[in-house]
């Protein structure tokens, strides 16, 4: 079974520290295998072993202090 990759749009990220905060929170979500956050575009690419619950990702982004606006 192949990994599931989803790109989310996140508002509020402005720097490397923001990327790290978002990456850290999303990485803690069960099933997530990799996270790549890019502040310049506001896009966060999340790879997981199985399709993820978008609400779990939204909660993680919220916990980091940013807002998930949807899929990119």
KEMI-278163 format. One record per residue: residue number from 1; chain; x, y, z of N, C-alpha, C in turn. Coordinates in Angstrom, 2 decimals, always signed. Each point is the difference from the previous one (the first is absolute). Last residue first. Example, Ala and Ser with C-alpha at 12.3 -4.5 7.8 and 13.67 -1.06 7.14 Angstrom:
2
+-----+----+---------+---------+---------+---------+---------+---------+---------+---------+---------+
:   i : ch :    n_px :    n_py :    n_pz :   ca_px :   ca_py :   ca_pz :    c_px :    c_py :    c_pz :
+-----+----+---------+---------+---------+---------+---------+---------+---------+---------+---------+
:   2 :  A :  +12.85 :   -2.25 :   +7.08 :   +0.82 :   +1.19 :   +0.06 :   -0.77 :   +1.09 :   +0.73 :
:   1 :  A :   +0.29 :   -5.72 :   -0.07 :   -0.89 :   +1.19 :   +0.00 :   +0.90 :   +1.20 :   +0.00 :
+-----+----+---------+---------+---------+---------+---------+---------+---------+---------+---------+
//
This chain:
72
+-----+----+---------+---------+---------+---------+---------+---------+---------+---------+---------+
:   i : ch :    n_px :    n_py :    n_pz :   ca_px :   ca_py :   ca_pz :    c_px :    c_py :    c_pz :
+-----+----+---------+---------+---------+---------+---------+---------+---------+---------+---------+
:  72 :  A :   -4.43 :  +22.54 :   -0.50 :   +0.58 :   +0.91 :   -1.00 :   -0.35 :   -0.46 :   -1.40 :
:  71 :  A :   -2.99 :   -0.59 :   +4.60 :   +1.01 :   -0.68 :   -0.81 :   +0.47 :   +0.93 :   -1.08 :
:  70 :  A :   -1.66 :   +2.22 :   +4.56 :   -0.53 :   -1.03 :   -0.90 :   +1.11 :   -0.70 :   -0.73 :
:  69 :  A :   +0.46 :   +3.33 :   +3.52 :   -1.10 :   +0.55 :   -0.77 :   -0.58 :   -1.00 :   -0.99 :
:  68 :  A :   +2.78 :   +0.27 :   +4.96 :   -0.11 :   -0.83 :   -1.20 :   -1.21 :   +0.53 :   -0.78 :
:  67 :  A :   +3.20 :   +2.66 :   +3.69 :   -1.32 :   -0.39 :   -0.45 :   +0.06 :   -0.80 :   -1.30 :
:  66 :  A :   +3.30 :   +0.92 :   +4.77 :   -0.27 :   +0.42 :   -1.38 :   -1.36 :   -0.50 :   -0.42 :
:  65 :  A :   +2.54 :   -1.03 :   +4.16 :   -0.29 :   +1.43 :   -0.04 :   -0.27 :   +0.55 :   -1.39 :
:  64 :  A :   +0.77 :   -4.62 :   +1.87 :   +1.26 :   +0.69 :   -0.30 :   -0.20 :   +1.52 :   -0.10 :
:  63 :  A :   -3.72 :   -2.83 :   +0.61 :   +0.84 :   -0.13 :   +1.19 :   +1.32 :   +0.75 :   -0.18 :
:  62 :  A :   -2.87 :   -0.41 :   -3.68 :   -0.56 :   +0.94 :   +0.96 :   +0.84 :   +0.03 :   +1.28 :
:  61 :  A :   +1.02 :   -3.20 :   -3.22 :   +0.39 :   +1.32 :   -0.51 :   -0.47 :   +1.08 :   +0.98 :
:  60 :  A :   -1.38 :   -4.36 :   +0.90 :   +1.45 :   +0.10 :   +0.20 :   +0.50 :   +1.38 :   -0.44 :
:  59 :  A :   -4.52 :   -1.10 :   -0.77 :   +0.24 :   +0.17 :   +1.43 :   +1.49 :   +0.19 :   +0.29 :
:  58 :  A :   -1.30 :   -1.02 :   -4.42 :   -0.46 :   +1.35 :   +0.35 :   +0.29 :   +0.29 :   +1.48 :
:  57 :  A :   +0.76 :   -4.33 :   -1.55 :   +1.04 :   +0.90 :   -0.51 :   -0.35 :   +1.44 :   +0.37 :
:  56 :  A :   -3.15 :   -3.22 :   +1.03 :   +1.18 :   -0.25 :   +0.84 :   +1.13 :   +0.92 :   -0.42 :
:  55 :  A :   -3.94 :   -0.02 :   -2.58 :   -0.21 :   +0.69 :   +1.29 :   +1.19 :   -0.19 :   +0.94 :
:  54 :  A :   -0.20 :   -2.27 :   -4.20 :   +0.37 :   +1.41 :   -0.15 :   -0.18 :   +0.77 :   +1.31 :
:  53 :  A :   +1.21 :   -5.16 :   -0.59 :   -1.18 :   +0.75 :   +0.37 :   +0.39 :   +1.47 :   -0.04 :
:  52 :  A :   +2.63 :   -3.68 :   -3.09 :   -0.15 :   +0.63 :   +1.31 :   -1.34 :   +0.67 :   +0.20 :
:  51 :  A :   +2.19 :   -4.45 :   -2.99 :   -0.66 :   +1.31 :   -0.09 :   -0.28 :   +0.55 :   +1.40 :
:  50 :  A :   +4.08 :   -3.19 :   -0.06 :   -1.39 :   -0.16 :   -0.43 :   -0.63 :   +1.37 :   -0.09 :
:  49 :  A :   +4.53 :   -0.33 :   +1.00 :   -0.14 :   -1.40 :   -0.39 :   -1.41 :   -0.28 :   -0.53 :
:  48 :  A :   +2.13 :   +4.95 :   -0.49 :   -0.41 :   -0.90 :   +1.06 :   -0.19 :   -1.40 :   -0.55 :
:  47 :  A :   +1.83 :   +5.53 :   -0.96 :   -0.03 :   -1.36 :   -0.50 :   -0.32 :   -0.92 :   +1.18 :
:  46 :  A :   -0.45 :   +5.56 :   -1.41 :   -0.02 :   -1.02 :   +1.04 :   -0.11 :   -1.38 :   -0.65 :
:  45 :  A :   +1.24 :   +5.55 :   -1.00 :   -0.19 :   -1.30 :   -0.63 :   +0.13 :   -1.06 :   +1.08 :
:  44 :  A :   -1.19 :   +5.48 :   -0.24 :   +0.56 :   -1.05 :   +0.84 :   -0.34 :   -1.33 :   -0.65 :
:  43 :  A :   +0.23 :   +5.72 :   -1.29 :   -0.43 :   -1.37 :   -0.26 :   +0.74 :   -1.01 :   +0.88 :
:  42 :  A :   +0.45 :   +4.92 :   -0.60 :   -1.04 :   -0.36 :   +0.95 :   -0.47 :   -1.42 :   -0.18 :
:  41 :  A :   +3.59 :   +2.65 :   -2.25 :   -1.23 :   -0.30 :   -0.73 :   -1.16 :   -0.30 :   +0.93 :
:  40 :  A :   +4.30 :   +1.18 :   +1.78 :   -0.15 :   +0.90 :   -1.14 :   -1.31 :   -0.22 :   -0.76 :
:  39 :  A :   +1.48 :   -2.88 :   +3.66 :   -0.61 :   +1.27 :   +0.42 :   -0.29 :   +0.91 :   -1.19 :
:  38 :  A :   +0.25 :   -5.41 :   +0.36 :   +0.70 :   +1.07 :   -0.71 :   -0.70 :   +1.32 :   +0.31 :
:  37 :  A :   +0.50 :   -5.54 :   +1.89 :   -0.70 :   +1.28 :   +0.05 :   +0.84 :   +1.06 :   -0.70 :
:  36 :  A :   -0.56 :   -5.61 :   +0.40 :   +0.86 :   +1.03 :   -0.57 :   -0.81 :   +1.29 :   -0.05 :
:  35 :  A :   +0.04 :   -5.37 :   +2.32 :   -0.65 :   +1.30 :   -0.10 :   +0.99 :   +0.98 :   -0.60 :
:  34 :  A :   -0.99 :   -5.82 :   +0.84 :   +0.86 :   +1.15 :   -0.28 :   -0.83 :   +1.25 :   -0.18 :
:  33 :  A :   -1.82 :   -4.15 :   +1.68 :   +1.37 :   -0.45 :   -0.22 :   +0.95 :   +1.13 :   -0.37 :
:  32 :  A :   -5.04 :   -1.04 :   +2.78 :   +0.76 :   +0.93 :   -0.85 :   +1.45 :   -0.48 :   -0.11 :
:  31 :  A :   -3.39 :   -2.13 :   +2.81 :   +0.02 :   -0.41 :   -1.40 :   +0.82 :   +0.88 :   -0.91 :
:  30 :  A :   -1.95 :   +2.01 :   +4.56 :   +0.18 :   -1.42 :   -0.27 :   -0.06 :   -0.29 :   -1.50 :
:  29 :  A :   +1.66 :   +4.72 :   +1.99 :   -1.27 :   -0.64 :   -0.35 :   +0.27 :   -1.46 :   -0.40 :
:  28 :  A :   +3.47 :   +3.23 :   +1.01 :   -0.50 :   -0.74 :   +1.15 :   -1.33 :   -0.71 :   -0.28 :
:  27 :  A :   +2.20 :   +2.95 :   -3.12 :   +0.75 :   -1.25 :   +0.10 :   -0.50 :   -0.88 :   +1.14 :
:  26 :  A :   -1.66 :   +4.42 :   -0.62 :   -0.60 :   -0.95 :   -0.93 :   +0.70 :   -1.35 :   +0.06 :
:  25 :  A :   +1.73 :   +3.51 :   +2.71 :   -1.36 :   -0.36 :   +0.41 :   -0.61 :   -1.05 :   -0.93 :
:  24 :  A :   +4.30 :   +1.74 :   -1.11 :   +0.04 :   -0.74 :   +1.26 :   -1.39 :   -0.47 :   +0.43 :
:  23 :  A :   +0.44 :   +2.84 :   -3.79 :   +0.54 :   -1.34 :   -0.27 :   -0.04 :   -0.87 :   +1.25 :
:  22 :  A :   -1.13 :   +4.55 :   +0.41 :   -1.05 :   -0.73 :   -0.71 :   +0.44 :   -1.44 :   -0.25 :
:  21 :  A :   +3.17 :   +2.86 :   +1.92 :   -1.12 :   -0.17 :   +0.92 :   -1.09 :   -0.85 :   -0.63 :
:  20 :  A :   +3.70 :   +1.27 :   -2.67 :   +0.37 :   -1.00 :   +1.01 :   -1.16 :   -0.30 :   +0.94 :
:  19 :  A :   -0.47 :   +3.47 :   -3.18 :   +0.04 :   -1.30 :   -0.68 :   +0.27 :   -1.11 :   +1.01 :
:  18 :  A :   +0.28 :   +4.38 :   +1.55 :   -1.39 :   -0.36 :   -0.25 :   -0.07 :   -1.40 :   -0.63 :
:  17 :  A :   +4.20 :   +1.90 :   +0.54 :   -0.52 :   -0.40 :   +1.30 :   -1.45 :   -0.46 :   -0.14 :
:  16 :  A :   +2.17 :   +1.84 :   -3.76 :   +0.43 :   -1.36 :   +0.29 :   -0.51 :   -0.51 :   +1.32 :
:  15 :  A :   -2.94 :   +3.88 :   -2.12 :   +1.45 :   -0.24 :   +0.11 :   +0.30 :   -1.48 :   +0.28 :
:  14 :  A :   -4.48 :   +2.01 :   -0.49 :   +0.81 :   +1.05 :   -0.61 :   +1.49 :   -0.31 :   -0.02 :
:  13 :  A :   -5.59 :   -1.96 :   +0.64 :   +1.42 :   -0.37 :   +0.03 :   +0.82 :   +1.08 :   -0.71 :
:  12 :  A :   -4.86 :   +0.11 :   +0.23 :   +0.69 :   +0.47 :   +1.19 :   +1.47 :   -0.35 :   +0.08 :
:  11 :  A :   -4.01 :   -2.89 :   -2.58 :   +0.28 :   +1.44 :   +0.07 :   +0.72 :   +0.32 :   +1.30 :
:  10 :  A :   -0.58 :   -4.53 :   -3.47 :   +0.02 :   +0.50 :   +1.37 :   +0.34 :   +1.49 :   -0.01 :
:   9 :  A :   -1.63 :   -4.53 :   -3.29 :   +0.32 :   +1.42 :   -0.01 :   -0.12 :   +0.50 :   +1.43 :
:   8 :  A :   +1.20 :   -5.18 :   -2.04 :   -0.94 :   +0.89 :   +0.68 :   +0.47 :   +1.44 :   -0.11 :
:   7 :  A :   +0.67 :   -5.16 :   -2.48 :   +0.57 :   +1.33 :   +0.19 :   -1.09 :   +0.89 :   +0.59 :
:   6 :  A :   +1.12 :   -5.63 :   -0.08 :   -0.97 :   +1.08 :   -0.14 :   +0.71 :   +1.33 :   +0.24 :
:   5 :  A :   +0.83 :   -5.75 :   -0.89 :   +0.59 :   +1.33 :   +0.15 :   -1.06 :   +1.06 :   -0.28 :
:   4 :  A :   +0.74 :   -5.62 :   +1.34 :   -0.96 :   +1.03 :   -0.40 :   +0.65 :   +1.36 :   +0.24 :
:   3 :  A :   +2.25 :   -5.15 :   -1.03 :   -0.27 :   +1.08 :   +0.94 :   -0.99 :   +0.99 :   -0.61 :
:   2 :  A :   -0.10 :   -5.18 :   -1.54 :   +0.84 :   +1.19 :   -0.09 :   -0.41 :   +1.05 :   +1.01 :
:   1 :  A :   -0.17 :   -5.60 :   -0.04 :   -0.84 :   +1.19 :   +0.00 :   +0.88 :   +1.25 :   +0.00 :
+-----+----+---------+---------+---------+---------+---------+---------+---------+---------+---------+
//
